[in-house]
Amino acid sequence: MRDNYMNVPFFNYQDNGKTYQVWYDDPVSLSSIYDWVLDQSLGGTGPYRFDQLDLADNKEESDAMWAAIKTVLQ
């Protein structure tokens, strides 16, 4: 699923009768967030942990995440 406001993906899961919700960023959500930051003339934003953007098992997605970040560095 995706949040309608910032286009951020999330999912729900159940464990031992409890429901949990996990939100995370991907290249699409990062691009939406960074576009919004630029439109609002904010000082900036960034991922929670840069070390998690180097996805050795998925170079294509890793490259797309870094490309999204570069949109605000120009």
C-alpha positions in Angstrom: 0.0 0.0 0.0 1.0 3.6 -0.4 0.2 6.7 1.6 -1.8 9.1 -0.6 -0.1 12.3 0.8 3.7 11.6 0.4 3.5 8.4 -1.7 5.3 6.4 1.0 4.9 2.6 0.9 3.8 0.7 4.0 2.4 -2.7 4.9 0.6 -4.4 7.8 1.2 -7.7 9.3 0.0 -9.8 12.2 2.1 -11.6 14.8 0.7 -13.4 17.8 -2.7 -11.7 17.3 -1.2 -8.2 17.2 -1.2 -6.0 14.1 1.9 -4.1 13.1 2.5 -1.4 10.5 5.8 -0.9 8.7 6.6 2.3 6.7 9.7 2.5 4.5 11.1 4.6 1.7 11.8 3.6 -1.9 13.0 5.7 -4.9 9.4 6.8 -5.6 8.7 8.0 -2.1 12.1 9.7 -1.8 11.5 11.6 -5.0 8.1 12.7 -3.8 9.5 13.8 -0.4 12.5 15.6 -1.9 10.2 17.4 -4.5 8.0 18.6 -1.6 11.1 19.8 0.4 12.2 21.8 -2.6 8.7 23.2 -3.2 8.5 24.3 0.4 12.0 25.8 0.4 13.0 23.8 3.4 16.6 23.3 4.4 16.7 19.6 3.6 15.9 16.1 4.6 17.5 12.7 4.2 17.1 9.0 4.9 17.3 7.8 8.4 20.4 5.6 7.7 22.5 6.2 4.6 24.3 2.9 5.2 21.1 1.1 4.3 21.0 2.6 0.8 23.9 0.4 -0.5 21.9 -2.7 -1.4 24.4 -5.2 -2.6 21.7 -7.6 -3.5 19.7 -5.0 -5.5 22.1 -2.6 -7.2 19.3 -1.2 -9.5 17.2 -0.1 -6.5 20.2 1.2 -4.7 21.2 3.4 -7.7 17.6 4.7 -7.9 17.6 5.6 -4.2 20.9 7.6 -4.6 19.6 9.2 -7.8 16.5 10.4 -5.8 18.8 11.9 -3.2 20.8 13.7 -5.8 17.8 15.7 -6.9 18.1 17.8 -3.8 21.9 18.1 -4.0 21.8 20.0 -7.3 
